[in-house]
């Protein structure tokens, strides 16, 4: 690869990494501050958890508008607007005098994050096409895996040193840096023949996309897998530190180890996905279902190792599954990459969040709850193993 092309490739990867970091960073950085926020605003921690739910809801729903806007006006202006809104909402959360204003700020911040999320997926489809999209998405998943490990550690330090509000000021500052980088270094990638027809708020434009069997099947895999990840990220810290008697150091160790495994898996998996997308998906989903069963078997042992071993195995399953499924879901929509990315983003964020919230009423403890969401993949796994698999995830794009 020529030096100039190599530099351009590296520049695009860095920009994509920046764009996808906004969303998980806003979820994970202030998790250690929940008790302080509850005390400061005179609410309970369950109400504080609603700030995560409202953020994920607006991230998902906002993409229904952000995606078509990216197809109509371009990736760059939508990204710049989204990051600006994200930073402004961070300042509003920093200054929030009460819980209602904090919820409003988080809702607005979700709308900002949705723009960066959908633009990142659209850029991948613009530049790398259907053949390499799965690889790049898996690489991005590996980059994003730094956030669940590092953001809570940073958030804990900011909370102890400066108070819980500093987490949101940090997000505002991060957005300022992001705006400058995108404004200076990111060049528009929307294809010249990209088109958008109809009104921005006309939801009928999504019908041809979601009615495509390949898109629906693969995006459902992404949604269910993401619900398992969300269940783990939100419930595992409390389970390790409260039910298993672990310390903050124990929590940090296991989350960091999981992040390392996920990162390694996400940088190895694309090499296999490139040649064997369908087989990679089969192996990945098999690992996820095996992990769900193993969690139930090891649930009788009250130790962090017994709890985390299946999760570490699932990390490889997520790397193989999410990259190949998301890449295949977008493979048929070169001229509507923004709109298709928005729809898959809606299912991954709002769909997974809604699935987790709706199933919280079930009488499961944390390991059982995570296993339940992993085992929800069973019907899709059976289809993938059947002779109908080629209609939903072709061996070759």
C-alpha positions in Angstrom: 0.0 0.0 0.0 1.5 3.4 -1.0 2.5 5.7 1.9 -0.3 8.3 1.0 -2.9 5.6 0.9 -1.7 4.1 4.2 -1.9 7.5 5.8 -5.4 8.1 4.5 -6.5 4.7 5.7 -5.1 5.4 9.2 -6.8 8.8 9.2 -10.2 7.2 8.4 -9.8 4.6 11.1 -8.9 7.2 13.7 -12.0 9.3 12.6 -14.2 6.3 12.8 -12.8 5.4 16.2 -13.6 8.9 17.4 -17.1 8.9 16.1 -18.1 5.5 17.7 -16.5 6.4 21.1 -19.0 9.2 21.9 -21.9 6.9 22.6 -20.3 4.3 24.9 -18.3 7.0 26.7 -21.4 8.8 27.7 -22.9 5.6 29.1 -19.9 4.3 31.0 -18.0 7.2 32.4 -20.5 8.2 35.1 -21.5 4.7 36.3 -19.3 5.0 39.4 -21.0 8.4 40.2 -24.5 7.0 40.6 -24.5 7.0 44.4 -23.2 10.6 44.5 -25.8 11.8 41.9 -28.6 10.1 43.9 -27.5 11.8 47.1 -26.9 15.2 45.5 -30.3 15.3 43.7 -32.2 13.6 46.5 -33.3 10.6 44.4 -32.7 6.9 44.5 -30.2 5.0 42.3 -33.0 3.4 40.2 -34.0 6.9 39.1 -30.4 7.6 38.2 -30.4 4.5 36.0 -33.2 6.2 34.0 -30.6 8.7 32.7 -28.9 5.7 30.9 -32.3 4.5 29.6 -33.3 7.9 28.2 -29.9 8.3 26.6 -30.1 5.0 24.8 -33.7 5.6 23.7 -32.9 8.9 22.0 -29.7 7.4 20.5 -31.8 4.8 18.8 -34.9 6.9 17.8 -32.7 9.9 16.7 -31.1 7.8 14.1 -34.4 7.5 12.2 -33.8 11.2 11.4 -30.0 11.4 11.5 -29.6 8.6 8.9 -31.7 10.2 6.2 -30.1 13.5 6.9 -26.7 12.0 6.4 -27.9 10.6 3.0 -29.4 13.9 2.0 -26.8 16.5 3.3 -23.7 14.4 3.8 -21.8 12.7 6.6 -19.7 15.6 7.7 -22.4 18.3 8.5 -24.4 15.7 10.4 -21.4 14.6 12.4 -20.4 18.2 13.3 -24.0 19.1 14.4 -24.3 15.9 16.5 -21.0 16.4 18.3 -21.9 20.1 19.0 -25.3 19.0 20.4 -23.5 16.3 22.5 -21.1 18.8 24.0 -23.8 21.4 24.7 -25.9 18.7 26.5 -22.8 17.8 28.5 -22.6 21.4 29.8 -26.3 21.4 30.6 -25.9 18.2 32.6 -22.8 19.7 34.4 -25.0 22.7 35.4 -28.2 20.7 36.0 -29.9 21.9 39.2 -32.3 19.0 39.5 -33.1 15.6 38.1 -35.5 16.8 35.5 -32.9 19.0 33.8 -30.4 16.2 34.0 -32.8 13.9 32.2 -33.4 16.6 29.5 -29.6 16.9 29.1 -29.2 13.2 28.7 -32.0 13.0 26.1 -30.3 15.7 24.1 -26.9 14.1 24.5 -28.4 10.9 23.1 -29.6 12.8 20.0 -26.1 14.1 19.5 -24.5 10.7 20.0 -26.9 9.1 17.5 -25.5 11.3 14.7 -21.9 10.2 15.3 -23.0 6.6 15.5 -24.9 6.5 12.3 -22.3 8.6 10.4 -19.6 6.1 11.5 -21.5 3.1 10.0 -22.3 5.1 6.9 -18.7 6.0 6.4 -17.7 2.3 6.7 -20.2 1.4 4.0 -19.1 4.4 1.8 -15.4 3.6 1.8 -15.1 -0.2 2.3 -18.1 -1.5 0.5 -20.0 -4.7 1.3 -16.9 -6.9 1.1 -14.9 -5.2 3.9 -17.7 -3.6 6.0 -17.9 -6.6 8.4 -14.1 -6.4 8.9 -14.1 -2.7 9.7 -17.1 -3.0 12.0 -15.4 -5.7 14.0 -12.3 -3.6 14.2 -14.4 -0.7 15.5 -15.9 -3.0 18.1 -12.4 -3.8 19.3 -11.7 -0.1 19.7 -14.9 0.5 21.5 -14.1 -2.2 24.0 -11.6 0.1 25.6 -14.4 2.3 26.8 -16.2 -0.1 29.3 -12.9 -0.8 30.9 -11.3 2.7 31.0 -14.3 5.0 31.2 -15.6 3.9 34.7 -12.0 4.1 36.0 -11.7 7.7 34.7 -15.2 8.5 36.0 -14.4 7.2 39.5 -11.3 9.4 39.6 -13.1 12.4 38.4 -15.9 11.8 40.9 -13.6 11.4 43.8 -11.3 14.3 42.9 -13.8 16.9 41.6 -17.4 15.6 42.2 -19.9 13.8 39.9 -20.6 16.9 37.7 -17.0 16.8 36.4 -17.9 13.6 34.4 -20.3 15.7 32.2 -17.8 18.6 31.9 -15.3 16.0 30.6 -17.8 14.9 28.0 -18.3 18.5 26.9 -14.6 19.0 26.6 -14.2 15.8 24.6 -16.9 17.0 22.2 -15.0 20.3 21.7 -11.9 18.3 20.7 -14.0 16.1 18.5 -15.5 19.0 16.6 -12.1 20.4 15.8 -10.8 17.1 14.6 -13.8 16.4 12.3 -13.8 20.0 11.0 -10.1 19.9 10.1 -9.4 16.3 9.0 -12.6 14.7 7.9 -13.5 14.9 4.2 -17.0 14.1 2.9 -17.4 10.4 1.9 -21.0 10.3 0.7 -21.1 8.8 -2.8 -21.8 11.1 -5.7 -24.8 9.0 -6.7 -26.2 8.7 -3.2 -29.8 9.8 -3.2 -32.6 10.4 -0.7 -36.2 10.6 -1.9 -39.2 11.7 0.1 -39.7 13.7 3.4 -37.2 13.3 6.2 -39.9 12.3 8.7 -41.5 9.8 6.3 -40.9 6.5 8.1 -42.1 4.5 5.0 -38.6 4.8 3.6 -37.5 2.2 6.1 -40.0 -0.4 4.9 -38.0 -1.6 1.8 -34.9 -2.0 4.0 -36.4 -3.8 7.0 -38.5 -6.1 4.7 -35.3 -7.4 3.1 -34.7 -10.8 4.7 -30.9 -10.4 4.8 -31.2 -7.1 6.7 -33.9 -8.2 9.1 -32.2 -11.4 10.0 -28.7 -9.9 10.6 -30.0 -6.8 12.4 -32.0 -9.0 14.8 -28.8 -10.9 15.6 -27.1 -7.5 16.4 -30.1 -6.4 18.5 -30.2 -9.5 20.7 -26.5 -9.7 21.1 -26.4 -6.1 22.1 -29.1 -6.7 24.7 -26.8 -9.3 26.3 -23.9 -6.9 26.3 -26.1 -4.2 27.8 -27.4 -6.6 30.5 -23.8 -7.4 31.4 -22.4 -3.8 31.5 -25.3 -2.5 33.6 -25.7 -5.4 36.1 -22.3 -7.0 36.4 -20.6 -4.3 38.5 -23.3 -4.5 41.2 -23.2 -8.3 41.1 -19.4 -8.5 41.5 -19.2 -5.9 44.2 -22.4 -6.5 46.1 -23.5 -10.2 45.7 -20.0 -11.7 45.4 -18.4 -9.3 47.9 -15.8 -8.0 45.5 -14.0 -4.6 45.8 -13.8 -1.8 43.3 -10.3 -3.2 42.4 -11.9 -6.6 41.7 -14.5 -5.0 39.4 -11.8 -3.0 37.6 -9.7 -6.2 37.2 -12.4 -8.3 35.6 -13.8 -5.5 33.4 -10.2 -4.7 32.2 -9.6 -8.4 31.5 -12.8 -8.7 29.6 -11.9 -5.6 27.6 -8.5 -7.0 26.7 -10.0 -10.3 25.5 -12.6 -8.4 23.5 -10.0 -6.2 21.9 -7.8 -9.1 20.9 -10.8 -11.1 19.6 -12.1 -8.1 17.6 -8.8 -7.6 15.9 -8.4 -11.3 15.1 -12.0 -12.0 14.0 -11.9 -9.8 10.8 -9.2 -12.0 9.3 -11.7 -14.9 9.5 -14.8 -12.9 8.6 -13.1 -11.7 5.4 -13.0 -15.2 4.0 -15.8 -17.0 5.8 -18.6 -14.6 6.9 -21.3 -17.2 7.2 -19.1 -19.7 9.1 -17.8 -16.9 11.3 -21.4 -16.0 12.3 -22.2 -19.7 13.0 -19.2 -20.1 15.2 -19.8 -16.8 16.9 -23.4 -17.5 17.7 -22.5 -21.0 18.9 -20.0 -19.6 21.3 -22.6 -17.1 22.6 -25.2 -19.8 23.2 -22.6 -22.1 24.8 -21.7 -19.2 27.1 -25.3 -18.7 28.1 -25.6 -22.4 29.1 -22.2 -22.3 30.9 -23.4 -19.3 32.9 -26.4 -21.3 34.2 -24.2 -24.3 35.0 -21.6 -22.3 36.9 -24.2 -20.1 38.6 -24.1 -22.4 41.7 -20.5 -21.2 42.3 -20.5 -17.8 44.0 -17.2 -16.5 42.6 -16.2 -13.8 40.2 -14.2 -16.4 38.2 -17.2 -18.6 37.7 -19.3 -15.6 36.7 -16.7 -14.1 34.3 -15.4 -17.2 32.6 -18.4 -17.6 30.3 -18.4 -13.8 29.6 -14.8 -14.1 28.5 -15.7 -16.9 26.1 -18.7 -14.8 24.9 -16.3 -12.0 24.0 -15.0 -14.0 21.0 -18.6 -14.8 20.1 -19.5 -11.2 20.0 -16.5 -10.3 17.9 -17.4 -13.0 15.3 -21.1 -12.3 15.3 -21.5 -8.5 15.4 -19.0 -7.8 12.7 -20.3 -10.4 10.2 -24.0 -9.7 10.9 -23.8 -5.9 10.8 -21.6 -5.9 7.6 -24.1 -8.3 5.9 -27.1 -6.2 7.0 -25.7 -3.2 5.2 -24.3 -5.0 2.2 -27.3 -4.3 -0.1 -27.7 -0.6 0.5 -24.7 1.2 -1.0 -26.8 4.3 -2.0 -28.8 4.3 1.3 -26.0 3.6 3.7 -27.1 6.4 6.1 -30.7 5.3 6.2 -29.8 1.6 6.6 -27.2 2.4 9.3 -29.9 4.4 11.1 -32.2 1.4 11.1 -29.6 -1.0 12.4 -28.5 1.5 15.0 -32.1 1.9 16.2 -32.4 -1.9 16.6 -29.0 -2.1 18.3 -29.6 0.7 20.8 -33.3 1.3 21.4 -34.3 -2.2 20.5 -31.7 -3.8 22.8 -32.5 -1.3 25.6 -36.2 -1.9 25.3 -35.6 -5.7 25.4 -33.6 -5.4 28.6 -36.1 -3.1 30.3 -39.1 -5.3 29.3 -37.4 -8.4 30.6 -36.2 -6.9 33.9 -39.6 -8.0 35.5 -38.5 -11.7 35.1 -37.5 -13.4 38.4 -33.8 -13.8 37.4 -30.6 -12.9 39.2 -27.8 -11.2 37.2 -26.1 -14.3 35.8 -29.5 -15.9 34.8 -30.6 -12.6 33.2 -27.4 -12.4 31.1 -27.8 -16.1 30.1 -31.4 -15.5 29.2 -30.5 -12.8 26.7 -27.7 -14.9 25.2 -30.1 -17.8 24.8 -32.6 -15.6 23.0 -30.3 -16.1 20.0 -31.4 -19.8 19.8 -34.1 -19.4 17.1 -31.8 -17.3 14.9 -29.0 -19.8 15.4 -31.2 -22.7 14.3 -32.1 -20.8 11.1 -28.4 -20.2 10.5 -27.7 -23.9 10.8 -30.5 -24.9 8.5 -30.5 -25.2 4.7 -32.2 -21.8 4.5 -29.1 -20.0 5.9 -28.0 -18.8 2.4 -31.2 -16.7 2.0 -30.4 -14.8 5.2 -26.6 -14.7 5.3 -25.1 -15.7 2.0 -21.6 -17.2 2.0 -20.5 -14.6 -0.5 -21.8 -11.0 -0.7 
